[in-house]
Amino acid sequence: MALIITSECINCDVCEPECPNQAISMGEDYYVIDPARCTECVGHFGEPQCVQVCPVECIPVDPAHVETHQQLERKYVMLQAAQGSTVCAS
């Protein structure tokens, strides 16, 4: 599942640098998450880093982009391959 940033976002700028996939960027009114790049930090960390640092808890799972852990792992591998990184798939 990709995550989504809700309108409760206060644009505090702490989530964007925490994303290892560069999935977070400034939207028109508040930060947004690109579901094609969001792996919920699978492959990088045990927990989504943006959720960990968000002071207003406005980053839930996006019900429009439901993915299994295996799908998130495959997305991680594909993103890393596109960046030219070497990864070990589990």
C-alpha positions as MATLAB code, in Angstrom:
seq = 'MALIITSECINCDVCEPECPNQAISMGEDYYVIDPARCTECVGHFGEPQCVQVCPVECIPVDPAHVETHQQLERKYVMLQAAQGSTVCAS';
ca = [
       0.000    0.000    0.000;
       1.223    3.434   -0.744;
       0.738    6.129    1.822;
      -1.085    9.418    1.366;
      -0.684   12.798    3.016;
      -4.000   14.310    4.065;
      -5.083   17.947    4.102;
      -4.179   18.118    7.799;
      -0.535   18.489    6.642;
       1.044   21.636    8.117;
       3.925   21.752    5.579;
       6.525   21.350    8.302;
       9.040   19.913    5.790;
      10.151   16.953    7.943;
       8.745   14.109    5.836;
      10.292   14.908    2.445;
      13.965   14.377    3.375;
      13.108   11.161    5.257;
      11.757    9.372    2.161;
      14.405    7.022    0.737;
      12.517    6.745   -2.577;
      12.026   10.482   -3.159;
       8.274    9.814   -3.283;
       7.342   12.945   -1.309;
       7.194   16.374   -2.886;
       5.425   19.665   -2.350;
       1.982   19.695   -3.917;
      -0.225   22.644   -4.664;
      -1.303   23.159   -1.034;
       0.635   20.585    0.982;
       3.038   17.680    0.539;
       2.005   14.719   -1.618;
       3.239   11.148   -2.045;
       3.778    9.584   -5.472;
       2.204    6.101   -5.130;
       4.443    4.777   -7.917;
       7.507    5.521   -5.753;
       6.138    4.797   -2.254;
       7.142    1.416   -0.836;
       6.238    2.325    2.763;
      10.025    2.132    3.233;
      10.016   -1.620    2.501;
      13.576   -2.486    1.509;
      14.991    0.449    3.442;
      13.458    0.481    6.936;
      11.065   -1.526    9.072;
       8.600    1.359    9.385;
       7.584    4.207    7.071;
       9.925    7.024    8.020;
       7.527    9.812    7.046;
       4.924    8.426    9.452;
       7.536    8.239   12.210;
       8.484   11.935   11.921;
       5.087   13.481   11.133;
       4.072   15.718   14.053;
       0.376   15.824   13.104;
      -0.133   12.164   12.105;
      -1.538   12.987    8.670;
       0.008   10.101    6.694;
      -2.318    7.079    6.571;
      -2.405    4.174    4.126;
      -3.916    5.205    0.798;
      -6.961    2.948    0.245;
      -6.769    3.683   -3.502;
      -3.319    2.030   -3.717;
      -3.515   -1.247   -1.803;
      -0.414   -3.433   -2.201;
       0.893   -6.511   -0.423;
       4.294   -6.622    1.250;
       5.559   -8.684   -1.706;
       4.322   -6.070   -4.179;
       6.079   -3.358   -2.188;
       9.288   -5.429   -2.219;
       9.056   -5.815   -6.008;
       8.477   -2.076   -6.390;
      11.539   -1.423   -4.212;
      13.668   -3.716   -6.396;
      12.409   -2.037   -9.585;
      13.071    1.455   -8.197;
      16.572    0.469   -7.153;
      17.274   -1.088  -10.563;
      16.079    2.093  -12.267;
      18.576    4.062  -10.148;
      21.353    1.619  -10.994;
      21.637    0.284   -7.453;
      22.360   -3.333   -6.635;
      19.837   -4.974   -4.308;
      19.317   -8.395   -2.862;
      15.685   -9.439   -3.181;
      14.374  -11.568   -0.344;
];
